[in-house]
Every structure is written in C-alpha cells, then in structure tokens.
Amino acid sequence: MALDLTNERSANSQTADAPHAEVRQGVIAAAVYENGVRIQDIHVEDAGKWRSRPGTVIWIGLHEPDAVLLKQVQREFDLHDLAIEDACKAHQRPKLEIYGESVFIVARTAHMVGDEIAFGETHLFVGRGYVVSVRHGPSTSYMAVRQRCEASPAALAHGENYILYSILDFIVDNYMPVIEAIHEEVERLEDRLLRRRLEKEDIERLYLLRRNLLRLRNAAVPLVDVCRRHEHIDLPGMEAALQPLFRDVTDHVRRVQEDIDALREVLAFTFEASLMMGQSEQTEISRKLASWAAILAVPTAIAGIYGMNFDDMPELKFRYGYFVVLAVIIGLCLTLFRFFRRARWL
C-alpha cells in the first residue's frame, strides 16, 4: 500500500506542474475529457462549470477526503445528502442506489499484503457528465485504470458509464490474485497434512483463511446485482453498447464466487481431515496402551495370586514351580503379543 500511495503522490506532483492542476490534499486526479481525450486538469471548485458543457465528462479521483472536500464535491454535482453521508463513512455494505439522475455505488476492494488480505472500500458517484471515485482504506490506486482508459479514446468517448465499467472491472480483476495466493497456501497445507498431522498454528491458519474467504465473498457477490442492474438501459445515461461489458464483469464476479466457494469447501475438508487424523492417532495410541495393559495384566494377576501368603498352596512346595510359573507367564504374554500384533494393535 505504501508503494501505491508513493506512486499516487508522484503522479500528483507531475500533475501539479501542468496548468490548472489540482494540488488539494485528498485529490488524486481531476480532469476533463472530451470525446475520450483528456483536455485539461481542473480544480474541484471548477467542476460545475465543465459539467454543463456538452460532450465532456469529468473524472475525479479522491482518497480518504475530509468532510469539507466532500461537501465541495456535493455542491459541484448536486449530490444527495444521504449519498454524501455514506461516503463519509467507511465499512458500508456493497450496494447501488439511485438518486434522481445520479447513481451511488459502494464496492469493496481486496489485495494481498504479505500473507493477509487487506480490504478497502470505494464509493462511486456517477451522473451525466461526471464520475467521482472515493477510496477508503488500503486499496490499489486507480491510476492504472485512468491510463488504460486514456489509451483508448474511442472507448472512453462512451462517457461516465464506461469509466464506471473500467473501475468495477479493475476491482473484480484484483480479486483473482487474492484467490490464487490463498489457493497456493491451501495446497501447501494439504501437502503438509498428507505428510504429518497439522499443528495448532496450521489449524488456526485454516480457520483464518476460511473467515477471510467469507469476507471476500461478502465483498464480491453483491457486485453481481450492481452489474446486472447496469445491463439494463433504465439507469441514467446507460447505453445499450455498454451492456455486454457489464455482463462480462458479472461473469467474472460469478467465477470469483465459484472459486471462493470451492476453496472454502477444500478448507473445510482439510480441517475435517486433520481432525480425523488426530482422532485416528489417538485411537492408535489407545489401542497400544490397551494391548500392553492386557499383556502386563497376566504377570500382575499371577504375582497377585502367589503374593497372598497362604500356607496351604501345594505348588509352593513343587521343586520346579518357580520356573513353571515363569514359563506360563512368558507363554501367555507372547501369545497375547502375537494376537495384538496380528490385529495391528501393536
């Protein structure tokens, strides 16, 4: 994440050298596009002037803005109070809400930081002639999305809904490296399970991975509804030509959902297999202890009988009685040992 923020700061400093560049804290980029071509970087305060210009679209990217900046954005684009209230608070559930001619979307982002999943949140305001993205928490910068869109002016000429598609597609694509990293770790745990019993740390890791997969599923699956609603032209500014693009994102989300469900099942089976192997080892140990206890019970019982010190025990006066008793004990013990060995208890 530190690298992403460093890249964003460097991009900001490069943008600041251009005329009318935005240097306000919390603003990553703010630009106007006409027919898919970037014509000028602007200040947030000037967005309202460009909004009414035909054939243009404003794309503003924010990262953890303060309330003052969000209020300024609200005034420039006439955004609904409830949408701004949600944008001020992170940890919103993924959703799509329509306020008049504008659409408010909440999406959850995810990427790997070391061995852990870092979840972030993106709020999107989309209306005729503008897109405002607000990022909260750790997330990958959308500079790559902006550069990719600017490299295809013909596609970017479709306006705000193409930008929305590009951002949602980028968010969903970033789920896949997370799933692949978890899949590799799950395979390592499975291989370790086949060689030996999992330790306590491995069991805790299994539980943590399964919980994180559930959080990832809760972040990804609601985007199916968001994209499916964009497959219809009843949303503000939606073009029929963009419907297949959102349908493609829906397919990607469903694939992510299937992969997550499959991994959660594998983790559940691995956990159950670990428990069964632990129970099997305990059963084997119990069998060994029971076998040796039965073998040792023979000399214990015989020794107990002859340790009662009765006077009338005829075999005590037998010359070879001691050796006969020892032979009987050894014979019985060997017989029991062979019996348990054949039964694979020893």
C-alpha positions in Angstrom: 0.0 0.0 0.0 2.9 2.3 0.8 4.1 1.8 -2.8 0.7 2.7 -4.2 0.5 5.8 -2.2 4.0 6.8 -3.2 3.0 6.3 -6.9 -0.1 8.4 -6.3 2.0 11.2 -4.7 4.4 11.2 -7.6 1.6 11.3 -10.1 0.1 14.2 -8.1 3.4 16.1 -8.2 3.6 15.5 -12.0 0.1 16.8 -12.5 0.8 19.8 -10.4 3.3 21.0 -13.0 0.5 21.3 -15.6 -1.8 24.4 -15.8 -4.8 24.4 -13.5 -3.5 21.2 -11.8 -5.2 20.0 -8.6 -2.9 20.1 -5.6 -5.5 19.8 -2.9 -5.0 17.1 -0.2 -7.2 14.1 -0.8 -7.5 14.7 -4.5 -5.5 12.1 -6.6 -6.6 13.4 -10.0 -9.3 15.6 -11.5 -9.6 16.0 -15.3 -12.0 16.8 -18.1 -12.4 14.6 -21.1 -14.0 15.5 -24.4 -14.7 12.7 -27.0 -12.4 10.4 -25.0 -9.4 12.8 -25.0 -8.1 14.5 -21.8 -8.2 18.2 -22.4 -7.5 19.7 -19.1 -6.8 19.1 -15.4 -9.1 21.1 -13.2 -9.7 22.2 -9.6 -12.7 20.6 -7.8 -14.2 24.1 -7.4 -14.3 24.4 -11.2 -16.1 21.1 -11.9 -19.5 22.7 -12.0 -18.5 24.9 -15.0 -17.4 22.0 -17.1 -20.3 19.8 -16.1 -22.7 21.7 -18.2 -20.5 21.6 -21.3 -21.9 19.1 -23.9 -19.7 16.2 -24.9 -17.5 16.3 -21.8 -17.1 14.1 -18.8 -15.3 14.9 -15.6 -13.4 12.2 -13.7 -12.3 13.0 -10.2 -10.4 10.5 -8.0 -10.3 11.1 -4.2 -8.5 9.2 -1.5 -9.9 9.5 2.1 -11.2 13.0 1.6 -12.3 15.1 4.5 -15.9 16.4 5.0 -15.1 19.8 3.6 -13.9 18.3 0.3 -16.9 16.0 0.1 -19.2 19.0 0.7 -17.5 20.8 -2.1 -18.0 17.9 -4.5 -21.6 17.7 -3.4 -22.2 21.4 -4.4 -20.5 21.0 -7.7 -22.5 17.9 -8.8 -25.7 18.4 -6.8 -25.2 15.0 -5.0 -27.8 13.7 -2.5 -27.2 14.2 1.2 -27.6 10.5 2.0 -25.0 9.5 -0.6 -22.5 12.0 0.9 -23.3 10.8 4.4 -22.5 7.2 3.3 -19.3 8.4 1.5 -18.0 10.0 4.7 -18.2 6.6 6.5 -16.3 3.5 5.5 -17.4 0.0 6.1 -20.6 0.3 4.0 -22.2 -2.8 2.5 -21.7 -3.1 -1.3 -24.8 -1.6 -2.9 -26.2 0.5 -5.7 -28.6 3.4 -5.0 -30.2 5.8 -7.5 -30.8 9.4 -6.5 -32.6 11.2 -9.3 -30.2 11.3 -12.3 -27.2 10.1 -10.3 -26.1 6.7 -9.1 -24.2 5.9 -5.9 -22.3 2.6 -5.8 -20.3 1.1 -2.9 -17.7 -1.6 -3.8 -15.3 -3.5 -1.6 -11.7 -3.9 -2.7 -9.2 -6.6 -1.7 -5.5 -7.2 -2.3 -2.7 -9.2 -0.6 -0.4 -7.5 1.9 2.1 -10.2 2.9 0.1 -13.2 3.9 -3.0 -11.3 4.8 -5.9 -9.8 2.8 -6.3 -6.1 3.1 -9.8 -4.9 2.5 -10.6 -1.4 1.3 -13.7 0.4 0.1 -14.6 2.5 -2.9 -17.6 4.8 -3.3 -18.6 5.9 -6.8 -20.8 8.8 -7.8 -21.9 8.5 -11.4 -24.1 11.0 -13.2 -24.4 12.6 -16.6 -21.0 14.0 -17.4 -19.1 13.1 -14.3 -17.6 10.2 -12.2 -16.3 10.7 -8.7 -14.4 7.8 -7.0 -13.7 7.9 -3.3 -11.3 5.4 -1.9 -11.1 4.5 1.8 -8.6 2.2 3.5 -5.9 0.2 1.8 -6.6 -0.3 -1.9 -4.8 -0.3 -5.2 -4.6 3.0 -7.0 -6.9 3.6 -9.9 -4.2 5.4 -11.9 -3.8 2.3 -14.0 -7.5 2.4 -14.9 -7.2 6.1 -15.9 -4.2 5.4 -18.0 -5.8 2.4 -19.7 -8.9 4.4 -20.5 -6.9 7.4 -21.8 -5.1 5.0 -24.1 -8.4 4.1 -25.7 -10.2 7.4 -26.6 -12.8 5.7 -28.7 -13.9 3.6 -25.7 -13.6 6.5 -23.3 -15.9 8.5 -25.6 -18.8 6.5 -24.3 -18.6 8.6 -21.2 -19.2 8.1 -17.5 -20.6 4.6 -17.7 -17.5 3.3 -19.5 -15.4 4.7 -16.7 -17.6 3.0 -14.2 -17.3 -0.3 -16.0 -13.5 0.1 -16.1 -13.3 0.7 -12.3 -15.6 -2.2 -11.5 -13.7 -4.5 -13.8 -10.4 -3.5 -12.2 -11.8 -4.1 -8.7 -13.1 -7.6 -9.7 -9.8 -8.5 -11.5 -7.9 -7.7 -8.3 -9.9 -10.4 -6.5 -8.2 -13.1 -8.6 -4.6 -12.6 -7.3 -6.0 -12.9 -3.8 -7.8 -16.1 -4.6 -4.7 -17.5 -6.3 -2.5 -16.7 -3.3 -5.0 -18.4 -1.0 -5.2 -21.4 -3.3 -1.4 -21.8 -3.2 -1.4 -21.7 0.6 -4.2 -24.2 0.8 -2.3 -26.6 -1.4 0.7 -26.3 0.8 -1.4 -27.0 3.9 -2.9 -30.1 2.1 0.6 -31.4 1.2 1.7 -30.9 4.8 -1.4 -32.7 6.0 -0.5 -35.8 3.9 3.0 -35.9 5.4 2.1 -35.3 9.1 -0.6 -34.1 11.4 -1.2 -30.3 11.3 0.0 -28.3 14.2 -2.1 -25.8 16.2 -0.7 -22.9 14.2 -1.8 -24.7 11.0 -5.4 -25.2 12.3 -5.6 -21.5 13.3 -4.4 -20.6 9.8 -7.1 -22.8 8.3 -9.8 -21.0 10.3 -8.4 -17.6 9.4 -8.3 -18.3 5.7 -11.8 -19.6 5.7 -13.0 -16.5 7.6 -11.2 -14.2 5.1 -12.7 -16.1 2.2 -16.1 -15.4 3.7 -15.3 -11.7 3.9 -14.1 -11.7 0.3 -17.3 -13.5 -0.8 -19.4 -10.9 1.0 -17.4 -8.2 -0.8 -17.6 -9.7 -4.3 -21.1 -11.3 -4.5 -23.2 -8.0 -4.1 -21.4 -6.7 -7.3 -23.4 -9.2 -9.3 -26.6 -7.2 -8.5 -24.8 -4.0 -9.3 -23.6 -5.2 -12.7 -26.8 -6.9 -13.6 -28.7 -3.6 -13.0 -26.3 -1.9 -15.4 -27.1 -4.5 -18.0 -30.4 -2.6 -18.4 -30.8 0.8 -20.1 -33.2 2.2 -17.5 -30.3 3.6 -15.5 -29.3 7.2 -16.1 -27.0 7.6 -19.1 -26.7 3.9 -19.8 -26.1 2.9 -23.4 -27.0 -0.4 -25.0 -23.5 -0.8 -26.3 -22.1 -1.0 -22.8 -24.4 -3.7 -21.6 -22.1 -6.6 -22.7 -19.3 -5.0 -20.8 -21.2 -5.1 -17.5 -22.4 -8.6 -18.4 -18.7 -9.6 -18.7 -18.0 -8.2 -15.2 -20.9 -10.2 -13.9 -19.4 -13.3 -15.3 -16.1 -12.5 -13.6 -17.8 -12.0 -10.3 -19.6 -15.3 -10.6 -16.3 -17.0 -11.3 -14.8 -15.4 -8.3 -17.8 -16.6 -6.2 -17.3 -20.2 -7.5 -13.6 -20.2 -6.7 -14.3 -18.8 -3.2 -16.9 -21.5 -2.5 -14.6 -24.2 -3.8 -11.7 -23.0 -1.7 -14.0 -22.8 1.4 -15.1 -26.4 0.8 -11.4 -27.5 0.4 -10.5 -25.8 3.7 -13.5 -27.4 5.4 -12.4 -30.8 4.2 -8.8 -30.2 5.2 -9.9 -29.2 8.7 -12.1 -32.3 9.0 -9.3 -34.5 7.7 -6.9 -33.0 10.2 -9.4 -33.8 13.0 -9.9 -37.3 11.7 -6.2 -37.9 11.5 -5.8 -36.6 15.1 -8.6 -38.9 16.3 -7.0 -41.8 14.4 -3.7 -41.2 16.1 -5.4 -41.0 19.5 -7.2 -44.3 18.8 -4.0 -46.0 17.7 -2.3 -44.8 20.9 -5.3 -46.0 23.0 -5.1 -49.4 21.3 -1.4 -49.8 22.1 -1.9 -48.8 25.7 -4.8 -51.3 26.0 -2.7 -54.0 24.4 0.3 -53.5 26.7 -2.1 -53.2 29.7 -3.6 -56.6 28.8 -0.2 -58.2 28.4 1.0 -56.8 31.7 -2.2 -57.9 33.4 -1.1 -61.6 33.1 2.1 -61.4 35.3 0.3 -58.9 37.6 -2.6 -61.4 38.2 -0.3 -64.4 38.7 2.0 -62.4 41.0 -1.0 -61.3 43.0 -2.2 -64.8 43.5 1.1 -66.0 44.8 1.6 -62.9 46.9 -1.4 -63.8 49.2 0.9 -65.8 51.6 -1.4 -68.7 52.2 0.1 -71.7 53.9 -1.9 -74.3 52.0 -0.6 -73.7 48.5 0.7 -77.1 47.3 2.6 -75.8 44.3 4.8 -73.7 46.5 6.5 -76.9 47.6 7.0 -78.1 44.0 10.7 -78.1 43.1 10.3 -76.5 39.7 7.2 -74.4 40.5 9.0 -71.1 40.1 10.3 -72.0 36.6 6.9 -73.3 35.6 5.1 -70.1 36.7 7.7 -68.0 34.8 7.2 -70.2 31.7 3.4 -69.8 32.0 3.7 -66.0 32.3 6.1 -65.7 29.3 3.9 -68.0 27.2 0.7 -66.1 27.9 2.4 -62.8 27.3 3.9 -63.9 24.0 0.5 -65.3 22.9 -1.2 -62.0 23.7 1.6 -60.1 22.0 1.2 -62.2 18.8 -2.6 -61.8 18.9 -2.5 -58.0 19.2 0.3 -57.8 16.6 -2.0 -59.7 14.1 -4.8 -57.4 15.0 -2.4 -54.5 14.3 -2.9 -53.0 17.7 0.8 -53.2 18.2 
